[in-house]
Amino acid sequence: MASTITSPAPGDDRVSARSIGARLLSRPEIGSLVGAAVILVFFLIAAPPFRDVNNTGTILYQAALIGVMAVPVSLLMIGGEFDLSAGVAVTTSGLTAGIFAYQFSLNVWVGVLVALVLSLAIGAFNGWLLMRTGLPSFLVSLGTFFILQGLNIAVTRLTSGAVASNSISDMDGFGAAHAVFASEFKLGGVTIKIIIVWWIVFVAIAAWVLLKTQIGNWIFAVGGDAAAARAVGVPVKKVKIGLFMAVGFFAWFTGMQLLFVQNGVVQSGEGVGKEFLFIIAAVVGGCLLTGGYGSVVGGAVGALIFGMVQLGVVYAGWNPDWFKAFLGAMLLLATIVNLVVKNRAEAR
C-alpha cells in the first residue's frame, strides 16, 4: 500500500504572530512617549535650568497636579464619555471639607470624609443622569459644571464673607491630613511632593485594572459599542456610573491636596478650565474622543509633557503666553497621531 505524505498546512495570516516592533507601534501611548522624549531633549538644550536635577521635583509636581485627575478622565474617555465638571469638582471638594470642619468646629478628618461622600455623590449623579436621560455626557457634565461653579462662590461668600474659605490650619487633625495629602520629602537632594508618589500608585493600579481585569474589558467594551456590550451581558449602566464616581473620588483626593497645600484655605473660583487640561493630557496620551481606545499610562505621559512644557517655557525665559498656543497645537497633533496609530493597528 502506498503511503501518502501530507505537507503541513500553510499558516493562517490572521493568527500569525506580530513582531515586537509592530506591537509597540500599535500601543496607544507610543505617540506620547515619543513626544515626551522630543520635548525633554529640546528643553535640555534650550533651557539651562531644565538640566538642574534639583528642578526635577518641581517638574514632576506640576505634572502630578494634572496627572492625578488624568487617571480617571482617561478611563472615562476610554469608556466613551466626558466630564466637564471635573475641574470645579476639585474645588468643591476642598471647599466642602474646609467649610464643614470650620463651621461646625469639628476635627478636620470629619470634613474630609464629608467631602468624599459629596464627591462620590456628584459623580454618581452625573452617571445616573446620563444613563437615565440618554443625553450626551458633554451636556450633563456642562450643567453640573455651572451648578458647582455657582455653588462654590455663593456658599463660600455666605459662610466666610469672602471669596476664599476660612483657614483650618489650627484645627484638630490638620497635621495628620497634611501629612497624607500635601507633605514632602527629600530624595537624593530633590524635593518630592507626596502627590507625586500617589500619582504613580494611582497610575499603576488603574493600568492594572484596565489591562488585567474584567472591569477593564468592560470599560473598553462600553466605549467601543455600548449596545453590543449590553447584548453580551456587560453591565453598561454600572460601568458608566462607576467611571463617573471614579472621577468624583479623584476630584476629592485632588481637592484635599489643594486644601492642605494652601494651609487650609481654598479660593472659590479655582478649578475653572482645569477640566480641559485633564482632557488634553488624556488625548495626548492616546485616548480617542470617540471612546473604546486609550491608555492610563499614556495619560500620565501626557501630564508629564504638560509639566515639562509649562516649566520649560519659564526656564527658557520665553513669554508664557505661548504655552496656551502650544496646548492647542499639541491637542490637534495628538488627535491626528492617535487616529493614525489606531487605524494602522486595526489594519494589521
C-alpha positions as CSV (number, residue, x, y, z in Angstrom):
1,M,0.0,0.0,0.0
2,A,1.4,3.4,-1.0
3,S,1.8,5.8,1.8
4,T,0.7,9.4,1.4
5,I,2.9,12.1,2.8
6,T,0.9,15.3,3.6
7,S,2.6,18.6,3.8
8,P,1.8,20.9,6.7
9,A,-1.0,23.3,6.2
10,P,0.2,26.8,5.5
11,G,0.0,29.2,8.4
12,D,-3.0,31.4,8.8
13,D,-2.0,35.0,8.3
14,R,-4.8,36.1,10.6
15,V,-3.2,34.4,13.6
16,S,0.4,35.0,12.7
17,A,2.5,36.5,15.5
18,R,3.3,40.1,15.1
19,S,6.7,41.4,15.7
20,I,7.6,43.3,18.9
21,G,8.0,46.5,16.9
22,A,4.6,46.2,15.4
23,R,3.0,45.6,18.8
24,L,4.8,48.6,20.3
25,L,3.7,50.8,17.4
26,S,0.1,49.7,18.0
27,R,0.1,50.9,21.6
28,P,-2.0,54.0,22.3
29,E,0.8,55.7,24.4
30,I,3.6,55.3,21.8
31,G,2.9,58.7,20.3
32,S,3.1,60.5,23.7
33,L,6.2,58.7,24.7
34,V,8.0,59.8,21.5
35,G,6.7,63.3,22.1
36,A,7.8,63.4,25.7
37,A,11.3,62.3,24.6
38,V,11.5,65.0,22.0
39,I,10.3,67.7,24.4
40,L,12.7,66.6,27.1
41,V,15.7,66.8,24.7
42,F,14.5,70.2,23.3
43,F,14.3,71.8,26.7
44,L,17.5,70.2,27.9
45,I,19.1,72.2,25.1
46,A,17.1,75.4,25.1
47,A,16.6,75.9,28.9
48,P,19.8,75.6,31.1
49,P,17.7,75.5,34.4
50,F,15.9,72.4,33.0
51,R,19.2,70.5,33.3
52,D,19.4,71.2,37.0
53,V,18.4,68.0,38.8
54,N,17.0,70.0,41.7
55,N,14.2,71.2,39.4
56,T,13.1,67.6,38.7
57,G,10.8,67.6,41.7
58,T,9.2,70.8,40.6
59,I,8.5,69.5,37.1
60,L,7.1,66.2,38.4
61,Y,4.9,68.2,40.9
62,Q,3.4,70.2,38.1
63,A,2.8,67.0,36.1
64,A,1.2,65.3,39.1
65,L,-1.3,68.1,39.7
66,I,-2.7,67.3,36.3
67,G,-1.8,63.6,36.2
68,V,-3.8,62.5,39.2
69,M,-7.0,63.7,37.5
70,A,-5.9,62.5,34.1
71,V,-6.2,58.9,35.5
72,P,-10.0,58.8,35.9
73,V,-10.5,61.1,32.9
74,S,-8.6,58.7,30.7
75,L,-10.7,55.8,32.0
76,L,-13.9,57.8,31.4
77,M,-12.8,58.7,27.9
78,I,-12.0,55.1,27.1
79,G,-15.5,54.3,28.3
80,G,-16.8,56.8,25.7
81,E,-17.7,59.8,28.0
82,F,-16.6,63.2,29.2
83,D,-16.8,65.1,32.4
84,L,-16.5,68.8,32.1
85,S,-17.3,69.3,35.8
86,A,-14.0,67.6,36.9
87,G,-12.1,70.9,37.3
88,V,-14.6,72.7,39.6
89,A,-15.4,69.4,41.4
90,V,-11.9,69.5,42.7
91,T,-12.6,72.9,44.2
92,T,-16.0,71.8,45.5
93,S,-14.3,69.0,47.4
94,G,-11.7,71.2,49.0
95,L,-14.3,73.9,49.9
96,T,-16.6,71.3,51.4
97,A,-14.0,69.8,53.7
98,G,-12.8,73.2,54.9
99,I,-16.1,74.9,55.3
100,F,-17.8,71.9,57.1
101,A,-14.9,71.5,59.6
102,Y,-14.7,75.2,60.3
103,Q,-18.4,76.0,60.6
104,F,-19.1,73.1,62.9
105,S,-15.8,73.2,64.8
106,L,-15.1,69.5,64.0
107,N,-12.0,67.5,63.5
108,V,-10.6,68.2,60.0
109,W,-11.0,64.5,59.1
110,V,-14.7,64.7,59.5
111,G,-14.8,67.4,56.8
112,V,-12.5,65.2,54.7
113,L,-15.0,62.3,54.9
114,V,-18.0,64.6,54.2
115,A,-16.2,65.9,51.1
116,L,-15.5,62.3,50.0
117,V,-19.2,61.4,50.2
118,L,-20.3,64.5,48.4
119,S,-17.7,64.0,45.6
120,L,-18.8,60.4,45.1
121,A,-22.4,61.6,45.0
122,I,-21.7,64.2,42.3
123,G,-20.0,61.5,40.2
124,A,-22.9,59.1,40.8
125,F,-25.4,61.9,39.9
126,N,-23.6,62.6,36.6
127,G,-23.6,58.9,35.7
128,W,-27.2,58.3,36.7
129,L,-28.5,61.3,34.8
130,L,-26.5,60.3,31.7
131,M,-28.0,56.8,31.7
132,R,-31.5,57.9,32.7
133,T,-31.9,60.6,30.1
134,G,-29.6,59.4,27.3
135,L,-28.2,63.0,27.0
136,P,-24.6,63.4,25.9
137,S,-22.2,63.5,28.8
138,F,-21.0,66.8,27.4
139,L,-24.3,68.4,28.2
140,V,-24.8,66.6,31.5
141,S,-21.4,67.5,32.9
142,L,-21.6,71.0,31.5
143,G,-24.7,71.6,33.5
144,T,-23.0,70.2,36.6
145,F,-20.0,72.4,35.9
146,F,-22.2,75.6,36.1
147,I,-24.1,74.4,39.2
148,L,-20.9,73.6,41.1
149,Q,-19.2,76.8,39.9
150,G,-22.1,78.9,41.2
151,L,-22.4,77.0,44.5
152,N,-18.6,77.2,45.1
153,I,-18.7,81.0,45.0
154,A,-22.2,81.5,46.6
155,V,-21.7,79.2,49.6
156,T,-18.2,80.5,50.3
157,R,-19.4,84.1,50.3
158,L,-22.3,83.1,52.6
159,T,-20.1,81.3,55.1
160,S,-16.9,83.3,55.1
161,G,-18.0,86.7,53.7
162,A,-15.2,86.5,51.2
163,V,-14.2,84.5,48.0
164,A,-12.0,82.1,50.0
165,S,-12.8,79.7,52.8
166,N,-11.7,80.2,56.3
167,S,-8.3,78.7,57.3
168,I,-8.5,75.4,59.2
169,S,-4.7,75.2,59.7
170,D,-5.1,75.4,63.5
171,M,-7.8,72.8,63.9
172,D,-7.6,69.2,65.2
173,G,-6.5,66.7,62.6
174,F,-4.9,69.2,60.2
175,G,-1.3,68.0,60.7
176,A,-2.2,64.4,60.1
177,A,-4.3,65.2,57.0
178,H,-1.5,67.5,55.7
179,A,1.0,64.6,56.0
180,V,-1.3,62.3,53.9
181,F,-2.2,64.8,51.2
182,A,0.4,67.5,51.0
183,S,3.7,66.5,52.7
184,E,7.1,66.3,51.0
185,F,10.4,64.6,51.5
186,K,13.9,64.7,50.1
187,L,15.2,62.0,47.7
188,G,18.8,62.5,46.7
189,G,18.6,66.2,47.3
190,V,15.4,66.5,45.2
191,T,12.3,67.6,47.0
192,I,9.5,65.2,46.2
193,K,5.9,66.1,47.0
194,I,3.8,63.3,48.3
195,I,1.2,63.7,45.5
196,I,3.9,62.5,43.0
197,V,4.0,59.2,44.9
198,W,0.3,59.0,45.0
199,W,0.1,59.7,41.3
200,I,2.5,56.8,40.5
201,V,0.5,54.5,42.7
202,F,-2.8,55.5,41.1
203,V,-1.5,55.1,37.6
204,A,-0.2,51.6,38.4
205,I,-3.5,50.5,39.9
206,A,-5.6,52.0,37.1
207,A,-3.4,50.5,34.4
208,W,-3.6,47.0,36.1
209,V,-7.4,47.3,36.3
210,L,-7.7,48.4,32.7
211,L,-5.5,45.8,31.2
212,K,-5.7,42.8,33.5
213,T,-9.2,42.6,34.9
214,Q,-12.7,42.0,33.6
215,I,-13.7,45.6,34.6
216,G,-11.0,46.8,32.2
217,N,-12.6,44.7,29.4
218,W,-16.0,46.2,30.2
219,I,-14.6,49.7,30.0
220,F,-13.2,49.1,26.6
221,A,-16.4,47.4,25.5
222,V,-18.8,50.1,26.6
223,G,-16.6,52.8,25.0
224,G,-16.4,50.9,21.7
225,D,-20.1,50.0,21.3
226,A,-22.4,50.2,24.3
227,A,-25.3,48.4,22.6
228,A,-23.1,45.5,21.6
229,A,-21.6,45.3,25.1
230,R,-25.0,45.3,26.7
231,A,-26.1,42.5,24.3
232,V,-23.3,40.2,25.6
233,G,-24.0,40.9,29.3
234,V,-21.8,43.8,30.1
235,P,-23.4,45.9,32.9
236,V,-23.2,49.2,30.9
237,K,-25.1,51.3,33.4
238,K,-23.0,50.2,36.4
239,V,-19.7,50.6,34.4
240,K,-20.5,54.2,33.3
241,I,-21.8,55.3,36.7
242,G,-18.7,53.7,38.3
243,L,-16.4,55.6,35.9
244,F,-18.1,58.9,36.9
245,M,-17.8,58.0,40.5
246,A,-14.1,57.3,39.9
247,V,-13.8,60.9,38.6
248,G,-15.5,62.0,41.8
249,F,-13.1,60.1,44.0
250,F,-10.0,61.6,42.3
251,A,-11.6,65.0,42.4
252,W,-11.9,64.5,46.2
253,F,-8.3,63.5,46.5
254,T,-7.0,66.4,44.4
255,G,-9.3,68.8,46.3
256,M,-7.8,67.6,49.6
257,Q,-4.3,68.2,48.2
258,L,-5.4,71.7,47.2
259,L,-6.8,72.4,50.6
260,F,-3.9,71.2,52.7
261,V,-1.1,72.5,50.5
262,Q,-2.6,76.0,50.7
263,N,-2.6,76.0,54.5
264,G,-6.2,75.0,54.8
265,V,-7.7,77.7,52.5
266,V,-9.3,77.3,49.1
267,Q,-10.2,80.0,46.6
268,S,-13.8,79.5,45.4
269,G,-13.0,80.5,41.8
270,E,-10.3,77.9,41.4
271,G,-10.6,74.9,39.0
272,V,-12.3,76.6,36.1
273,G,-10.7,75.5,32.9
274,K,-8.7,72.7,34.5
275,E,-11.0,70.1,33.0
276,F,-9.6,70.9,29.6
277,L,-6.1,70.2,30.8
278,F,-7.2,66.8,32.1
279,I,-8.8,66.0,28.8
280,I,-5.7,67.3,26.9
281,A,-3.4,65.0,28.9
282,A,-5.7,62.0,28.2
283,V,-5.9,62.8,24.5
284,V,-2.1,63.4,24.2
285,G,-1.7,60.1,26.0
286,G,-3.6,58.2,23.3
287,C,-7.3,58.4,24.3
288,L,-9.7,58.9,21.4
289,L,-12.6,61.3,21.7
290,T,-14.8,58.6,20.3
291,G,-14.1,56.1,23.2
292,G,-13.1,52.5,23.2
293,Y,-9.3,53.2,22.8
294,G,-6.7,54.7,25.0
295,S,-4.2,54.2,27.9
296,V,-3.9,55.3,31.5
297,V,-0.1,55.2,31.2
298,G,-0.4,57.4,28.1
299,G,-2.5,59.9,30.1
300,A,0.3,60.0,32.7
301,V,2.8,60.7,29.9
302,G,0.5,63.5,28.6
303,A,0.5,65.1,32.1
304,L,4.3,64.8,32.2
305,I,4.5,66.6,28.8
306,F,2.3,69.3,30.3
307,G,4.6,69.7,33.3
308,M,7.8,69.8,31.1
309,V,6.4,72.4,28.7
310,Q,4.8,74.6,31.4
311,L,8.1,74.9,33.3
312,G,10.3,74.6,30.2
313,V,8.8,77.8,28.8
314,V,9.5,79.6,32.1
315,Y,13.1,78.2,32.4
316,A,13.8,79.2,28.8
317,G,12.8,82.8,29.6
318,W,10.0,82.8,26.9
319,N,6.7,84.6,27.1
320,P,4.4,82.2,29.0
321,D,1.5,83.3,26.7
322,W,2.9,80.9,24.1
323,F,2.1,78.0,26.5
324,K,-1.7,78.0,25.7
325,A,-0.9,78.1,21.9
326,F,1.3,75.1,22.4
327,L,-1.5,73.2,24.2
328,G,-3.9,73.8,21.4
329,A,-1.4,72.7,18.8
330,M,-0.5,69.7,20.9
331,L,-4.1,68.6,21.2
332,L,-4.7,68.7,17.4
333,L,-1.5,66.9,16.7
334,A,-2.1,64.2,19.3
335,T,-5.7,63.6,18.0
336,I,-4.3,63.1,14.4
337,V,-1.5,60.8,15.6
338,N,-3.8,58.7,17.8
339,L,-6.2,58.2,14.9
340,V,-3.4,57.1,12.6
341,V,-2.0,54.7,15.2
342,K,-5.4,53.2,15.8
343,N,-6.1,52.8,12.1
344,R,-2.7,51.1,11.5
345,A,-3.2,48.8,14.5
346,E,-6.6,47.7,13.2
347,A,-5.2,47.2,9.7
348,R,-2.6,44.8,11.0
